[in-house]
């Protein structure tokens, strides 16, 4: 069996093999050589072993990974795979193990942390998928709603509803042939995730006699699950914002059967009384510190992720992947073999979680717009808050079937808004991005792939309207306040990197957010969680200021907080910003700088660049209003799939194709990403460079 590795001018790997299984091996080996440090960090995250080389700061995640049983769930889901998919995944793992030693030699982070590359198991890719997506449904928001209800009353439980911190969204749109220059559909968009270095998506091509697919792969995962183009059909996804994970308040006790401490068992109170719970202890090794023991407990609802016997606050997590022992991995090889939208439709029928909105189009005129995944049927309260495990009525009663779908006419837009997936969720993104994309797409009937860059990079901030509306009604301001007010009322509401008006708006917004967060009517939410057993990994979801920042448009217009004089708060904010404006304002890009997540922090010469955009812009480069103007989350890739000619498709990632510091392709796409430009998808093998596997060859670095 033969495999070949080619590269385009951007170092993007194009892999060709004589069979699908040999191609899986080649993809795994390529992930190991190009992204060794990244995928090994992800393997350790899925196992809860990152503190062993990253130190005490990583203990919080490791504790959660152990208690939520990510690795054990991955094992169970792997055992449930059909034989063909299991063998395909195993060949990918074989490829990773074959390339890790070479990849580690190229990645200085291994030597810097003292980490040696380890051995991947057959279920490791499933564990990485789980750890990457465990928080996608935002179940910690239920902890926040519980605190809001406890401190402000049940009527306020959804007061801060929005696409808030810790969630991940995306833009995506499908333009049918009647609106394009070629008469064939276009699919475009950008997944919004925490920007990571190396990037969370890898541009790749996978070709064998059975299929030839270009797309965005997740390093450490075989195939191309989220965004792909097989030449005859293309697909893309966004987060559906569905609610499919539940939190149960548990009552636990220890009981001894009379045979001494060795016979001590943990029991949990359920609707049918006290029942045994699984319990054992694991040890987290900590670089530079003492080991940490973690008790892992699982009730009939699910793993306990907060507290334990004797604690007041004990919460278990119930997820479809663990309940059904199915991760939907069978969809991945099926997508590679897809030829039509019907093939894509059947493939994503297998999807479990995260629940996604899927769009697809094929060269024969087929179109698809649907939700894919598994959402349990249960009591409405399960979706809102933490529910008592001992009360009847909170059990799962099957799954939602069939999943929602819609016909496509002209354009279809998906941007995490309340729409197609509305029956499946509680909180959705505000409609600003979706409405703006639809408005832009309605402006032409002859779209081409290059034209889509103008949609990707649109910086109009519609969510500024409520704050500016209050601002326009202010009178009696100081001369400085009047000048600032008039400046913002003339502003074009675009968060461009060179705009000083955008910086002034952000400063006023920050001041308003902080004042609202400090208001006595919300004071109860500033109190820290009293229970010491509460894991630190969930505390970002319970911070008031970010919640106010992301829900500002709602809080400025709601009737639920009559004690807050909003015009007065805006007036005070304007005067405070005006009084502090001794120096001329700086451009938005000077303060709105990229801050990617890195397991080991480093920065390019000159530091990370400034960015246009903002949270509710189509160009969703998110800061945390009221906390920081720096950007940690944004478009983790951009793509345009052209169904007229695949070679006219376009893509770009924030940094580059290589995960190796110092490589020519480590950050070479960053300037294009900043400007909104895209890289051509090369499909002609004659325009690619074949590489050998000698790590000493500079072309392979």
N, C-alpha and C positions, 0 to 999 in steps of 0.2 A: 504494500500500500504506500502511496506517495502523498506528501503534502508539500505545498509551496506557500511561501510568505512573500507578498509584494507590498510595496509602500507607494503612496502618491507623494506629491510635493510637500504635503503637510505631515508626513510620517504616519498617516492613517493606514492601519493594517488591512490588507485584502488577502484573505486566506482561501486557498483552493486545495481540495483533497479529492480522493477517488471514491469516498463514501461518506455518508452522514456521520458515522461513528468516528472515522478518521478526522473529519472536520471538527467534531467536538473535541477530540484530543488536541488538534491544532489551536482551537480557540482557547482551551485551558492553558496550553503552553504559552501562548501569546500573552494572556492575562498575567501569567507568572513572570514573564521576562519584561513586559512593559509596565506592569503595575504591582510588582512583588510586595512592596511596603504597604500599599493601599489594601490589597486583598488579605494580607496577613493581619493587618489591624482589624479588618472586618471579621476575619475568622475568630480572632480573640474576642471581639465584641460579642459575637454570637455565643461564645462559650462562657463569657463572663470572666475572662482572664487578662484583661488589659492592664490592670493595676500591677501585674507582675513585671511590666517593663515601663509603664507610664507613671507609676507612683500613686500616692494616696488620692490625688484628685480624680482618679478613675474608679475608685472603690464604689461610688454611688451607682454608676452604670453597671458595674459587675454584679453588685448586689441585686439590682433589678433584673438583670439577665438570668441570674441563678434562680431568683424567686419566681419569675414568670415562666421558667422552664423552657427557654428558647431552644437549647441544644436537644433536650429530650423530645420536644415537639417535632423538631426537624428529623430526628431518628424515626419517630412514629410515622411521620408523613412519607419519609423515604420508603419504609417498609410497605406502605400502602400503594406505592406506584405500580403501574403495570410493568411487566418485565421489559418491554422495549424501551420505555422512557427511563427506567432505572439503569439499563445498560448504557443508554446515551449519556446520562448524567455521570455515570462511573467513568466513561471514557474522557469526559471533560476533566474530572478529578485526576485521572491518570496524567493528563497533559499538564495540569497545574503542578503536580508532584515532580514531573520530569523537568520543569523549567524553573522551579523556585530557587535552586542553588545558584543558577546563572543570574536570575533576577536579583537575588540578594546581593551578589557581588557588585551590581550596578547601582544599588540603592544605599547611599551613605547612612540613612536613618537606622539601618540594622546595627552597624558598628556604633553609632552614636548612642543607642539605647541599650546595647548589649543583647539585642534580641537575635536569636538564631531561627532561621526558617523552620517551620514544623511540618508535620505530615497531615495532609488533608484526608478526611474520611469521606465515604460516599455520600453522606448526608450534609456535608459542610455547605455546599451551595444553598441548600434549603434553609440552613441556619442563618446564613448571611441574608437571604431574602426576608426571613422573619425579623431579624434585628433591624434591617433597614426600614421595614414598613410597620413595625409594631405600634408606632405612635401616629400613623397616618390617619386613623379614625378619630384621633383627638380625645380618647377616653378620659385623659386627665381633666378635660373641660367639665366633666361631670363632678369632679371634686370641687372645682371652682363654683359651679352652680349650687352645690350643696352648701358651700360656705356662704354664698349670697343669700340663699333661702334661710339659712340658720340665723344670719345676722341682720338681714333686711326684710325677711318675710317671703313667703312663697310667691307672692305677686311679682317679685323682682327677679325670679329665677332666670329669666331669659333677657334681663335688662342689657347685658353686655354682649348679646348674640352678634357674632361677626366671624369672619375668617381670621381668627386670632393667633396669638403666638404659639409656635410649636407645630402648627398645621402646615400642610404642603398643598399647593394648588397648581394650576396651570392655565394657560390660554391655549385654545385650539379652535380651528375653524376649517370647514369644508366648503369649498366654492364649486358649484356644479358647472358643467361644461357650457351652459347658457350664459355664464358670467365670466368666461375666460377667453383669452385671445386665441387659444388653440382649439376650443370646443371640447377639451378634455378636462376633467376635474383637477383641482389642486387641494392638497391638504397641508395645512401649515399650523405652526404654534410654537410654544415654548413651555417646558415644564419648570415650575417655580419650586426650587428647593434651596436648602442651605448650600451656598457655594462652597465647595470643598476643593482642596488642593492635595492630591490630584482630583480631577473632576469625577462626579458620580456617574456620568454617562461617558461611554467610549464609542466614538465613531468607528464602525467596522463593516467589513463585507465578508460574508460567508458563502462560499460557492462549492458545489459538488454536483454530480450528475442529477441529483434529485431536485436541487433548488439553487438559486443565486439571489441572495438577499443583502441589501444594504440597510443599515439602521444604527440605532443607538442602544448599545448593550450596557448592562450593569456589570462592571468588573467583578468576577467571582461567581457569576451566574451564566450558565450556558444559554445559547440562543439569543434572540432579540425579542423581548417581550412587549415593550411599550410603544416603540416607534420604528416601523419598518416598511420597506418597499421591495417587493419581489419581482418587479418589472410589470407584472400584470395586475397586481393589487397592492395597495398601500393602506396602512392603518396608523392610528395615533390614539392616545388616551389622555384624559385628565382625571383628577380625583373627583369622584362623584359626591363627596361630602356626605356619604351615607353613614348611618349609625349601625354598627354591627358588633360592637364589643360592649359587654355589660360589666358593671361593678356591683358587687354584693357586700353589704355590711354583714360581717360574720360575728358569731359568738363562739369562742373557742375555750376549751378547758383541758387540763391534763388529768388523767385518771390512771391509777395504778391497779393492776389486776391482782395485787396481793403477792406477787412474786418478786417484789423489789423494784429498784429504779430501772432495771433492764427491761421490765415489762410495762413501763410507763407508755401510755398512748395519748395521742391528741384526738379530741373529739370536737365536732362542729355541730351546731344546732341548725337543723333544717326544718322544712315543713312537716316532716314525719318524726321529729324528735332528734335526739343526739345520735350522730353517726360517726364512725371512725374516719379520721382524716390521715392521709399519708404524711409522714414527717421524717426528715433526716437532716443531718448537719453537713454543710460543705465549708471548705476553707478557701478564702481568697488570699493568695500570696500578693504581697505589696512590696514593690521595689523601694528600698530605703526605709521600710517600716515594718511593724509587726503584722503577722497574719491576722486576718479578720474572719471570725466564724459567722456563718449565716445559717439560720434554721430555715429550711425549705419545707413549706406546708402546702398541701393541696386538699381542698374540700371537694364535695360533689359538684360544686359550682365551677371551681377552677383554682389555679394557684393563688395563694395569699401573697399580695404584693405590698401590703401595708400592715404593720403590727404583727402580733402573735398572742398566744395565751397570756392573759393577764393585762393586756393593753386595752384601753378604752376604744381606740379606733383600729378596727381590723377590717381589711377590705380584700376581697378576692376578685380576680379578673377572669372573665369567660370570653373566649375567642373561638370563632368558627374553625380555625385551623386545628386547634387542640381538641375541640369537641368531635369533629368529624375526621380527624387525622388525615387531612387532605389539604394540600397547599395549592392545588390547581396546576402543578408543574406539567401535567400532560398537555396544557395549552401551548407550551413553548415549542416543542418540535412540530406540533400541528400548525402553528403560525408560519414556521419556516417553509412548510410545504404548501401553503395557501396559494391558490391561483385566482380565486374570485372572492367577492364579499361574502358569499354563502360559506365558503371555507373558513373565512375569518370568524363569521358568526358562530359556526359550529365549534371552532377552536375555543373561543372565549366563553362558550357555554360551560367549559370546565373551570373557569376562573373562580377563585374563592375569596381571597383578600390580598391587597386592598381592593375595595369596590371602585370600579372605574366607569366613566363614560367613554365609550369607544366610537370612533368614527372610521369609516373605511370607504374606499372607492376602487373600482376596477376599470380596466380598459374596455370592457363590454358595456359599460354604462351602469353597473350596479353601484348602489349607495347603501350605507349602513350608518345608523345613529342609534345607539342603545346603551343601556347600563349592563355591566357584567360583574358578577360576584355573587356572594352568598350572604344574605341579610336575614337574620332570624325573625320570626314572628313572636311577639311577646307584648306584655303590658306596656302602655304608653310611658309609664313612669320609668321603665328600664332605660329608655332613651334619654331621659332628662337628668337623672340623678342616681345616687347610690341607693339601691333598694335593699330592704331587709331580707336576708337569706331565709329566715325562719317563718316568714309569712307566705301563705300559698298565693298563687297567682302571678309569680314572677318567673316561672319556668319558661323555657323556649318551647314553642308549639309548631315546629317545622320551619320552613323558610318561605320568603316572598317568591311566588311564581305566578306568571312569568315575569321576568324583569322588564322594566319599562323600555319602550323603543318609540321612535318617531320617524315619520317620513321626512325627506329632505327636499326642499324646494328653493332653488336659488343659492342660499347660503344657510349653513347651520353653525352656530357658535356655542362653544362650551368653555366656560370660565368659572366653574365652581359655583355658579349662581343657582338660586332656587328655580328649578325648571323640570327637566326630564326626571331627575332623581328625587324630586320633592317628597314623594310618599315614603322615601327610605331614610330620610334624615331629619335633623332638628335645626342645626345651624348651617347656613350656607354663606358663601362670599357675598358681599354687597354687589348690586348689579352694575356698578360703574364700568368695570372692564368689559363685561359682556355687551352692555349697551354701546360703548364706544367702538368696539370692534365691529358690531353690526352697522353702526353709522358709517364707519369708514368703508366697509365692504360695499355698502349700498351706493357709494359714490362712483362706481365704475361697473361696466359690463364687459370689460376686456382685460381682466387681470392676467398677469404673467408671473412666473416664479420670482424674478427679481423685484417686482412691484411689492411683494409681501414684506420687504424690509421696512417699508414705511408704516405698516401696521405693527410689526414687531416693536418698533422704537417710538411709538406715539407716547408723548409725555403729558397729555392733557389730564388735569386732575379734577374730575367732576366732583369728588367728595369734598372739595374746598367750598362748595356752594353754601352749606349751612353756616359755616363760620363767617364767610364773607357777607352773607345776608345779615347776620347780626351786626357785623362791622358797619355796614352801610347805614344802619339805623342809629348809630351813635352820634350824639351832638355834645357840645360843651367840653370837647377835648382840649387839652393844652395845644399850643401851636405845633409842638413836636408830634403829638399824637395825631393831629389833623393831617400833617404831612404824611405820616406813616399810613393812616387810613386811606388817604387819597391815592398814595402810591399803590397800595394793594387793590384798590377798586379799579385802577387802570391796568393791572396785571393781566396778562393773557392766560393765566392759570396753567402755564406749561412749566414743568419741573425740568427745565433744560440745565445742563451742567454749567453753562456760562451765565445763567440768570441770577442776578442779585435780588430780584423781586422774589424768586423762589426761596432764597435763603431767609429773607425777611418774613415771608409767610410761615416758613417752618419754625422760625423763632417765636412768632406770635402763637402758633399752634402749640408749641412746647409749653409756653407759659400758661395757656388756657388749660392744657392737659394737667399740668402740675397743680393749678389752682383747683380744678374740679376734684382731683385726687385727694386734695387736702381739705375739701369742704366737709363740714360737720355731718352732712347727710350721708356721706360715704365713709365717715371716720371708722365705723365698725369694721370695714373691710381692710383697714390698714393694720389691724391687730394680727400678729403672727399666729400660725397654727400652734396651739399649745402642746399637742401631743409630741413628745420627743421621739416617738417611733416613726414619725412621718418621714418618708425618704426624701432626701434633698433633690433627687432627680425630678420630682413633681413640683417643687417650689416655684419654678418660673411660671407655671400655669396659675399660681395663686397670688401673683404680684399685681397689686391694684393699678399702678401707673400704666404699665403696658396695656392692661385691659381697657382703661379709659382712653388711651391713645388710639387703639384700633377701633373702638366703638364710638369715637368722638362725634361723628355725624348723627348717630342715634341719640347720644346723651344730650346733644344740643337741641333736639327736636322732640324728645319724649315727654309725655305728660306724667310719667311715673315718679318724677323727682320735683314736686312743686315747690320745695323749699329752696331750690337753687335759683338765684337770680342770674340767668345766663347773660343778659346784656351787661350786667354789672361785672361779671367775671371777665367777659371779653374786654370791657373798657379798662379794667385794671391791668389786664395782660398787655394791651396796646400801650398804655402809659408806661408800664415797666420796660417793655422792649424799646420804646422811644427814648426813655431816660438813659438807657444803657448804650445807646447808639452813638458813642463818641467818635468812632472810626467809621469810614465808609463800609457798607456791607460787602462781604466777599462773595464770589460766585458759589452757587449751590454745590458744584463739584469739589470745591475746596473743603467742604465739611462732610459731604455725602460720599464717603470713600469706601471702596470695596474692602471687606474684612473677611476673607474666607476662613473656613474651619480647617485647621491642620492638626494632626496628632502631635507633631513636633513643630512648633512655630518657627517660621522664617518669613522673610519678605524680600521681594526683588529689589535691586538697586533703585534708590529713589522712593521706595515705599509703594504701597498699593495705590492705584489710580482713583481719581474722582469719577463719579457716575451721574448721568441724568436719570430721571425717573423717580418713582415713589411707590408706596404700597398699593394705592388704588389706581395707578396709571396702568395702561396696557403694558408699558415698560415697567414691570413691577419689580423694581429694585428696592426691597423693603428695608427701612430703618425701623426703629421702635419709637414712635412719637412720644415725647416727654421723657425719654431715657437717653437716646443717642441718635445722631444723624447718620452714623456709620451704617453700612449695608452689609448684612451677613447672608441675606436670602434674595434670590432673584432668578433670572433665566439660566438654568443649568445647561441648557442647549437651546438652539433654535433650528428649525427644520422647515423645508418646503418640499413636499413630495409632488412631483409633476407626473400625472398619468398619461400625458401625451408622449413624453420621452423621459425615461428615468435619468438619462445623463444630463438633463436640464434641471434636475433637482439640486437643492442647495442645503447646506448645514453649517453650523459653527458651534463650538463649545467655548466656555469662558477662558480657558487657559491653553490647553494643547492636547495632542494625542498621547504624549509620553508622560508617564508618572515619574520619570527619573530626573532629579535635579541636575541642571547643567546640560541636559539634552537640548539640541537645537529645536526640538518640538515640545518642550516642556510648557512654555508660555507663548508660543509663536502666534496663536490665534487670538490672544488677548487684545491686541490693537484693533483687529477686525471686529471682535465682539463689542468693544467699546464704541466703535463707529456705527454699529448696526449692519455691518457687511457680512456676507455669507461666503462660504467656500464651495466651489463646484463639487458635485459628486462625480468622481471619475469612475467610469465603468469599462472603458476600453483597456484590456490587459496590456496592450502595446504601449500605453501611456504611463504604465507603472514600472517601478524598479524592483526587480527580484532581489531578495537578500539571502545571504547564507546565514548560518546559525553560529558563526564564530563571534563570541562576545568581544573579542579584541578588535573586530572590524569596527571602525568609527561610524560606519553607516548604521550600525545596530545599537548605538548608544543614545 
